[in-house]
């Protein structure tokens, strides 16, 4: 299993990214963003996916989804979403596909890592200087999560639902979490995982998954030590078993 190959897991949430080639801008104006937003909403219903977070950046799309039926629906969803954005580019601007080959995927460990990945996706625009805060960026799920804007159609995971009994209570707890509880090291791990098709989660989760799929785990290389990791591993990447 090459290090660039995706690993999709039944019944698990997945952080997905569709990225343009060499940072080419895909979404040029408000109409482009709204078209993509509408396609995400339509296609997630067609392919029976829970959509927990999303963010549309000028050159890429980030999504946190969970298949409710067939795991292959993830690939079908991403293919359809990419094709529709490409057709819009071709029709309006006479341009070919802007996307790099294939989407990237990172299965996410349920629990705290799921909440951290939600925050990562919704904070990305602010972290990259596209807005002064997550709330000020209009092309992500964050404003909807706070009860602003369009009708609420996010599929909240249990981890988020436990933050409160109403949209308002959950939003308040989540805002506090985003401001105070996110560890920079966790954000770095999530970033590395989605860019390299790795798993997002604890070392134990990674080891268990790779063992199940007969994939050898190895140290990714030198870097800043992660706190609370008692096995000495900073991260993992898949490599094929010996034959």
C-alpha positions as CSV (number, residue, x, y, z in Angstrom):
1,X,0.0,0.0,0.0
2,X,1.9,3.1,-1.2
3,X,2.1,6.1,1.1
4,X,-0.1,8.1,-1.2
5,X,-3.0,5.6,-1.4
6,X,-6.2,6.4,0.5
7,X,-7.5,4.2,3.2
8,X,-11.3,4.5,3.7
9,X,-12.9,2.9,6.8
10,X,-16.5,1.7,7.1
11,X,-18.6,3.7,9.6
12,X,-15.8,6.1,10.4
13,X,-15.7,9.9,9.9
14,X,-13.3,11.1,7.2
15,X,-11.6,14.4,6.7
16,X,-11.5,14.9,2.9
17,X,-9.7,17.5,0.8
18,X,-10.0,18.3,-2.9
19,X,-7.1,20.5,-3.9
20,X,-6.3,22.4,-7.1
21,X,-3.0,22.0,-9.0
22,X,-0.3,24.4,-7.8
23,X,-2.7,26.5,-5.8
24,X,-4.8,27.5,-8.8
25,X,-7.8,29.5,-7.8
26,X,-11.0,27.5,-8.4
27,X,-13.6,29.8,-6.7
28,X,-13.4,33.2,-8.2
29,X,-16.5,35.0,-6.8
30,X,-19.5,34.6,-4.5
31,X,-21.5,32.8,-7.2
32,X,-18.8,30.1,-7.4
33,X,-18.8,29.5,-3.7
34,X,-22.6,29.4,-3.5
35,X,-22.7,26.9,-6.4
36,X,-20.2,24.6,-4.6
37,X,-22.1,25.0,-1.4
38,X,-25.3,23.9,-3.1
39,X,-23.7,20.9,-4.7
40,X,-22.3,19.7,-1.4
41,X,-25.7,19.9,0.2
42,X,-27.4,18.1,-2.8
43,X,-24.8,15.4,-3.2
44,X,-24.5,14.5,0.5
45,X,-28.1,13.7,0.4
46,X,-27.8,11.6,-2.8
47,X,-25.0,9.5,-1.4
48,X,-26.3,9.2,2.1
49,X,-23.4,10.9,3.9
50,X,-23.4,12.7,7.2
51,X,-21.8,16.1,6.7
52,X,-20.3,17.4,10.0
53,X,-18.1,20.3,8.8
54,X,-17.0,22.0,5.6
55,X,-14.9,24.8,4.4
56,X,-14.5,26.1,0.8
57,X,-11.2,27.9,0.3
58,X,-10.2,29.6,-3.0
59,X,-8.1,26.7,-4.1
60,X,-9.6,23.7,-2.2
61,X,-12.5,22.1,-0.4
62,X,-12.3,20.5,3.1
63,X,-15.1,18.3,4.4
64,X,-15.8,16.1,7.4
65,X,-18.2,13.4,6.4
66,X,-19.3,9.9,7.5
67,X,-20.8,7.3,5.2
68,X,-24.1,5.9,6.5
69,X,-24.4,3.1,3.9
70,X,-21.6,2.2,1.5
71,X,-18.0,3.3,1.9
72,X,-17.7,3.6,-1.9
73,X,-20.2,6.5,-1.7
74,X,-17.3,8.7,-0.4
75,X,-15.4,8.4,-3.7
76,X,-18.6,8.8,-5.8
77,X,-19.5,11.9,-3.9
78,X,-16.1,13.5,-4.3
79,X,-16.0,12.6,-8.0
80,X,-19.4,14.2,-8.6
81,X,-18.5,17.3,-6.6
82,X,-15.2,17.7,-8.5
83,X,-16.9,17.2,-11.9
84,X,-19.6,19.8,-11.3
85,X,-17.0,22.4,-10.3
86,X,-15.0,21.5,-13.4
87,X,-18.0,21.8,-15.7
88,X,-18.8,25.3,-14.2
89,X,-15.2,26.3,-14.9
90,X,-15.4,25.0,-18.5
91,X,-18.7,26.7,-19.2
92,X,-18.0,30.1,-17.6
93,X,-14.2,30.5,-18.2
94,X,-13.3,27.9,-20.9
95,X,-10.9,26.2,-18.6
96,X,-10.1,22.6,-18.0
97,X,-10.1,20.7,-14.7
98,X,-8.3,22.7,-12.0
99,X,-7.9,19.7,-9.7
100,X,-4.8,17.7,-8.8
101,X,-5.2,14.0,-9.5
102,X,-7.4,12.4,-6.8
103,X,-8.8,13.6,-3.5
104,X,-7.1,13.2,-0.2
105,X,-8.6,11.4,2.8
106,X,-7.9,10.9,6.4
107,X,-10.1,8.6,8.5
108,X,-10.6,10.2,11.9
109,X,-10.7,8.6,15.3
110,X,-14.1,9.2,17.0
111,X,-14.0,11.3,20.2
112,X,-11.8,14.3,20.9
113,X,-10.0,13.9,17.5
114,X,-13.3,14.3,15.7
115,X,-14.0,17.6,17.5
116,X,-10.5,18.8,16.8
117,X,-10.9,18.0,13.1
118,X,-14.1,20.0,13.0
119,X,-12.4,22.9,14.5
120,X,-9.4,22.6,12.1
121,X,-11.7,22.7,9.1
122,X,-13.7,25.7,10.3
123,X,-10.6,27.6,11.5
124,X,-8.6,27.2,8.3
125,X,-9.8,30.4,6.6
126,X,-8.7,32.4,9.6
127,X,-5.4,30.5,10.0
128,X,-4.6,31.2,6.4
129,X,-5.5,34.9,6.6
130,X,-8.6,34.8,4.5
131,X,-10.6,36.4,7.4
132,X,-10.0,38.0,10.7
133,X,-11.9,35.1,12.5
134,X,-13.7,31.9,11.7
135,X,-17.0,33.7,12.1
136,X,-16.1,36.4,9.6
137,X,-15.5,33.8,6.8
138,X,-18.8,33.1,5.0
139,X,-17.9,30.0,3.1
140,X,-17.6,27.4,5.9
141,X,-20.0,25.6,8.2
142,X,-19.0,27.7,11.2
143,X,-21.7,30.4,10.9
144,X,-24.4,27.8,10.4
145,X,-23.1,25.9,13.5
146,X,-23.6,29.1,15.5
147,X,-27.2,29.3,14.3
148,X,-26.5,32.1,11.7
149,X,-27.4,32.2,8.1
150,X,-29.3,29.4,6.2
151,X,-31.3,26.6,7.7
152,X,-29.3,24.3,9.9
153,X,-28.5,21.1,7.9
154,X,-25.3,19.9,9.5
155,X,-25.3,16.3,10.8
156,X,-23.9,16.7,14.3
157,X,-21.9,13.8,15.6
158,X,-22.5,12.5,19.2
159,X,-19.4,14.2,20.4
160,X,-20.8,17.6,19.4
161,X,-24.4,16.9,20.5
162,X,-23.1,16.2,24.0
163,X,-21.9,19.8,24.3
164,X,-25.4,21.1,25.1
165,X,-29.1,20.6,24.8
166,X,-29.8,23.2,22.1
167,X,-28.0,24.8,19.1
168,X,-27.2,27.8,21.3
169,X,-25.7,25.8,24.1
170,X,-23.6,23.6,21.8
171,X,-22.4,26.7,19.9
172,X,-21.3,28.4,23.0
173,X,-19.3,25.4,24.3
174,X,-17.8,24.9,20.8
175,X,-16.7,28.5,20.6
176,X,-15.0,28.2,23.9
177,X,-13.3,25.0,22.8
178,X,-12.0,26.6,19.6
179,X,-10.5,29.5,21.6
180,X,-9.1,27.7,24.5
181,X,-8.9,23.9,24.2
182,X,-7.2,23.2,20.9
183,X,-3.7,22.1,21.1
184,X,-1.3,23.5,18.3
185,X,0.3,20.0,18.1
186,X,-3.1,18.4,17.3
187,X,-3.7,21.0,14.6
188,X,-0.3,20.1,13.1
189,X,-1.1,16.4,13.2
190,X,-4.4,17.0,11.4
191,X,-2.7,19.1,8.8
192,X,-0.1,16.4,8.1
193,X,-2.7,13.6,8.1
194,X,-4.9,15.2,5.4
195,X,-2.0,16.2,3.2
196,X,-0.5,12.7,3.2
197,X,-3.5,10.4,3.4
198,X,-2.7,9.4,6.9
199,X,-5.0,8.6,9.8
200,X,-6.0,11.3,12.3
201,X,-6.0,10.0,15.8
202,X,-4.0,8.7,18.7
203,X,-1.0,6.3,18.2
204,X,-3.1,3.5,19.5
205,X,-5.9,4.1,17.0
206,X,-3.4,4.3,14.1
207,X,-1.6,1.1,15.2
208,X,-4.9,-0.8,15.5
209,X,-6.2,0.2,12.1
210,X,-3.0,-0.5,10.3
211,X,-2.8,-3.9,12.0
212,X,-6.3,-4.7,10.9
213,X,-5.4,-3.9,7.3
214,X,-1.9,-5.6,7.4
215,X,-0.1,-2.3,7.0
216,X,3.2,-1.7,8.8
217,X,3.4,1.5,10.8
218,X,6.7,3.4,11.1
219,X,8.0,6.6,12.5
220,X,7.4,9.5,10.2
221,X,10.7,11.2,11.0
222,X,12.2,13.8,13.4
223,X,10.0,16.6,14.6
224,X,8.6,18.3,17.7
225,X,7.6,15.6,20.3
226,X,3.9,15.3,20.9
227,X,2.8,15.6,24.5
228,X,0.9,12.7,26.1
229,X,2.4,10.2,23.7
230,X,3.9,7.5,25.8
231,X,5.2,5.2,23.0
232,X,7.6,7.6,21.3
233,X,5.8,7.8,18.0
234,X,5.2,11.3,16.5
235,X,3.1,10.0,13.6
236,X,2.7,7.1,11.2
237,X,2.5,6.5,7.5
238,X,1.4,3.4,5.6
239,X,4.0,1.2,3.9
240,X,3.4,-2.1,2.2
241,X,4.0,-5.3,4.1
242,X,6.9,-7.4,2.8
243,X,5.9,-10.1,0.3
